Amino acid sequence: MARCIKLDMDCAQSCRLAASYMAGGSEFTQTMCQVCADICETCSHECATHQRDHCQRCAQACRKCAEVCGQMA
């Protein structure tokens, strides 16, 4: 589960950074949203491999975030 936890933290940080770029009107918003989508997608795959309920909920949330960030990119 160590990789899962690390990816969860990476995902949360990338989401905060993407939101900050959007709020500030950064010219790098699209790039950051694509990076965020990639990280969230990787995180969702890892979380989905664990059968615990909270892991499955996390995988679902990460998939949704990856989808939305991908649309913004």
Phi, psi and omega in degrees: 000352182300316179296321180300313181296317179298316178295324176301316180293319177298318180298312180298317180295318181293325177295317178298317181294317178299317179298321179294319178297318179296314182296326181272357180067033182297144176290349180260012183303312182298318179296315181294323178295324177292318177298315179300316179299318179296316180294315181296322178295316178298317179298318181297321179296317180294312181299324182295340180283347181258134187275357179295147182302315182294330177291319179294321176294321178296315179302318180295316179295320180293322177298316180297315179297316179301320180296312182293315179296322177298323178292326181284334179282000000 
